[in-house]
Every structure is written in structure tokens, then in C-alpha cells.
Amino acid sequence: MRGIYLEQGTVTLRDDLPAGDVCDDEVRIRPTLLGVCGTDLELKAGYYPFTGVLGHEFVGVVEEGPDRWLGKKVVGEINAPCGHCLPCQAGRGHHCPERTVLGIVGRDGCFADSFLLPARNLHEVPDGVPDECSVFTEPLAAAMRIPEQIDLTPAVRCLVVGDGRLGQLVARVLSRHGVSLTVLGRHERKLALLTRLGIETTTDSRAVVGGQYDVAIECSGNSTGFEAARQALRPLGTLVMKSTYAGQLQCDASALVVDEIELVGSRCGPFAPALAALAGGSIDPRDLIDAVYDLGEGPAALSRAAEVGVLKVLMRPS
Amino acid sequence: MRGIYLEQGTVTLRDDLPAGDVCDDEVRIRPTLLGVCGTDLELKAGYYPFTGVLGHEFVGVVEEGPDRWLGKKVVGEINAPCGHCLPCQAGRGHHCPERTVLGIVGRDGCFADSFLLPARNLHEVPDGVPDECSVFTEPLAAAMRIPEQIDLTPAVRCLVVGDGRLGQLVARVLSRHGVSLTVLGRHERKLALLTRLGIETTTDSRAVVGGQYDVAIECSGNSTGFEAARQALRPLGTLVMKSTYAGQLQCDASALVVDEIELVGSRCGPFAPALAALAGGSIDPRDLIDAVYDLGEGPAALSRAAEVGVLKVLMRPS
């Protein structure tokens, strides 16, 4: 079996990988389209330890498993919790300490001819939804985690910091909530995609300083973006940390205390509303696709995704 | 008039200070007992710019102002908001950008023979409450900010990091809420004060690692304490930042995102319940008093308060 394999910071296309056996509660999925995420690039850069097949964004067809799923087009949640520990029993399976995570923690990922996932992680893709839309379900669900965590009423003034893959999806989700929204970015081309959707954008970080925002969502993944988000917030405002960071973040903690800022870490989100928004067309992410590679060109696809200014890179197993 | 004056990092006792004029909405207060706070020491160390009379913890007698207040024993809130701006109109006067703060921002403090404060900031001290108790109203109110910000039910497992002035008061407040409480500190003498109150304590930071706490309250003011608080939290836990920090805080922001930790900055709190707890005796902070100086020995009192292991230092204007 072919797969994009990460070992000690090196990504290679291997064709000698075992396909593995399907356990009782699992299915085998043959992916039809794959998405490269910033986390894949961070794993490659060694920010987190992982050895194995990369990849956690996919749409595919179930080719082995229970009858109920056989032949179905699916997307799938990436956390596989143990189901028995206290967090699992309390409904916090996403935070199960024993969990595996597809292509991230203790479980081979989807950048392969086939891969395994628990059947309970699956969501069936409605007929007629293009793979180029449904492949965005996982990152769109992550963006939809935000309205689960904080109140977003039309009176809320939101700033999204970052115009990349994550910022684009977050902005589209917030825009649907009718909040007062501005996106701070660095790339005219990327911001233009949002302007076209009627979303206000700016490249001037000085224009957003001064405490006029109730909520700032950090999607840039760097300290400069974090600082811009903080300085944009009013006292008692909320800073949502959506990006992971390479290494240590430096911040002025006293300012957080004096202004009583609330920081909220935000990770994986709900698949059902994300898939519904993609299926219904209320969010169409296809303008974010910058390139589609063959799975056999996986290492090149990852390098392309790491270039400055590149939005979504997809891979097609052919 | 005498006062403990800060200018460019140097604290001096001056006897040439103007007493100032009482404006329409203000009173002049003659303090009877004063408290030294960590913030006074941070101002002296130059972490925030301030020139003028230091001090914001006091109990005293109104000697000039409206009849309603004349001769009354009072404590007072330290923020003097403008009353007109949007945050003030929205009931967030503590965060008024135009506010002055007693002995901290744009307003001479209480370490003097007398000082001025808006009459609306005053709370009358009930008869019979010792000055040695009521002088703790301001820092106790700051500790009582925490239950205003987060839910504290008996099922909540709380860790307080830090056994100093702030940690001591925070622990006593949380203990009253009946939460499951542990205090992590470094000083056996200070922890013994809490043990005597039936509060569980430890000096072993390894004993609190591993995600068994729902809420951790950082009262140590250093990065080591912050890290201990974070590592003690379960995923989706809440880290309350009660201390201000000298300089930049370094933290592993990715861990905050992956574990979806909520960080809450926490500053000034409600005077009324703090004064009520002190007056009713449900919180008696007198065991925290390590020394009482004469106001004329102010610089020595501040040096003493800065020594490792020292809890509360008071000053008496005689």
C-alpha cells in the first residue's frame, strides 16, 4: 500500500506499507480526496513527535466494515477516544488522555491508498456534494468550534487575525452568525476572497489597535498575530486561540490580568453542522484550493502547502 | 503633609507634599492603617510607570467632604472612572480607559497623612471591626473577584498556586465556597496558616501535575507558577491569572489550544462582600500580618515587604 510517511522530519512516499487489519468497531476507507493542513506541516517540522502515515483531512468511500457503511461516501472525525475513562464518560472524548488521533497521535493517517477509523467517527456525505467541498469538513468543523465556546450575537464586534487556511474558514463561519466582522491579514489576494463575500478586511494592524473589539480570534499561529489580537480587544474581551504555535509564546500577561481578558483555547469542532453547511452551499470553500496533486506527489504537495501565501493544497489518490 | 513618594524607582518619605483641594465629588481621608501590596513593590521596581504617593490599601476616617461621610470610618475602592465613556455607561467602570487608580495610575495614593478619593468609592466600616481586619478589604475583594468570574460548586477541584499574600486570601475565599481545594506553596510557615484553617496544602509541585484539577488559580506571579497551574489542569479546565507579572510570560500556547484551556485574567473585586466577611469574622486575615511600621518608616516597610517569605506589612500613620 502507498502512503505519505513521516519519520524523523522526513516525508517520503512509501509503497511497502501494511494495510492493517480492520478491528470490530473499525472501517477501512479508500480516500477520494485529501487535504493538507498546517498541523501536517508542524508534524513534519518536528513540533510534535509523530512517526507514521500523515493526514487527517479526507473524504472517501468505506470499502471494508459493517454493512451499514459499506460503499458509503464519508468524512470522519479524527479523535478516537478510549470510551471508558472519566473524560470519555463525561462526554469529553475529544480530550480523552488515551485517545489516538488520525495522522497525529498514535494512529496512521489518511494520506494513503486506504486507512482505518472507528465506525462511530463517520459522517455520511449527502449525494451530490462535490469532494472538493466535503474534504473541508474537518477544518470547517474546527472553525465551528468557536460558536460552541462563545456567544456570537450580531452586536459582537469580532476580529479575525490571519487570512490563511484557518482564518478564511473562521471568517466565513463568523460571517454566517451576522457578527460585526473584520479580518486582519497580510495578503491582498487572500483578503480579496473574503471581500468578495462581503467581509471587511484590512492589512493595517494599526487600524485594529485600541480596544474596539469584543472578540479576537487568533488564526495566524505567530506571536505577532497574538499581540495584534490582544491589542485589538477591549477590557473584558475574549481572545480565542485557534492556532497552535511552534515553540513558546511570549505574551504580556500583566495586560491580560489588568484588562481581565479571557483566553479560550479552541481545537476540534462539530462535524454535523460543518457538513450541512458544505452540503447546503452556505459555505463554499472551493475558492481556497490552490493546487491539487496526485498522492504519488505527496512530498511535493506538502512542500507547496508550506510556501508563503499558499492556501489549500489537495491530493487525489489515483 | 508627609507621604511615601515614588519617583524613578526611588521611594522616599517626604514632608513637603501638598494636601490638595477636595473637589465636589471627593472626600479627604485620614488613614488609620495602611497595607503594603505586591503592586506597590512592582511600581517601585519600575514595571509600570508611576510618579507620586504610593499606596491603595487603607482604612481611615473622612475628615473633609459631604456631611453624610464626615467622621465615618471607611475603606474605599481604588478605581476612579470617568463615568461618561462607553465602558462606564456599560457598567464596566473598573475598565474605564480614562480612570485614575489610587496610588497606581494618575492619582496620589494613601501612604500619606491624608489623601483624596471620590465619595462614591467609599464603604463605611461597621462599628467594632478592628482596623487590622478592615485594612484587608481591598485585597480580599480582589480575591472575591474569582467567584464573580467562574462557577465554584463543591464538585469543583481547585488548585491555588502560591502561598503569599494573594494566595492566602484567595484560598480563604475559595474555602468558604466549599470547593475541593489544594494550595501549592513553597513556605512551610505560610502553608501552616492554611492547614490551621483545614485547607489542604502541599510543597510538592509534582503531586499536582497530571490534570486532576478543574480550576487552577495562579497567585505566584512567576512563570514557574503559571506552568504548574497549567499542568495541574484537566483539558477544558480554567486557569485564573490573579497575579500580575514582571515582564513577558513565556508559555506553551499549543498546549492551551490542544487542551482547550480557558485563561481568565482577574483583577479588582467587590468591596461589599469582602467587608461583610471581615466584619462578620468569617474571614480573619490577622494571622497574615508580619509587621507594623510607622508611616515615617515607609521606605523600610516597603523593603521588608519585598523580602522573601514575608506576608503582610502594615503602616500606621501616627
Interface residues (C-beta under 8 A of the other chain):
Chain A: Y47 P87 R92 H94 H95 P97 Q149 G211 F226 R234 P235 L236 M241 K242 S243 T244 Y245 A246 Q248 L249 Q250 C251 D252 A253 S254 L256 V257 V258 D259 E260 I261 E262 L263 V264 G265 S266 R267
Chain B: Y47 P87 R92 H95 P97 Q149 G211 F226 R234 P235 L236 M241 K242 S243 T244 Y245 A246 Q248 L249 Q250 C251 D252 A253 S254 L256 V257 V258 D259 E260 I261 E262 L263 V264 G265 S266 R267
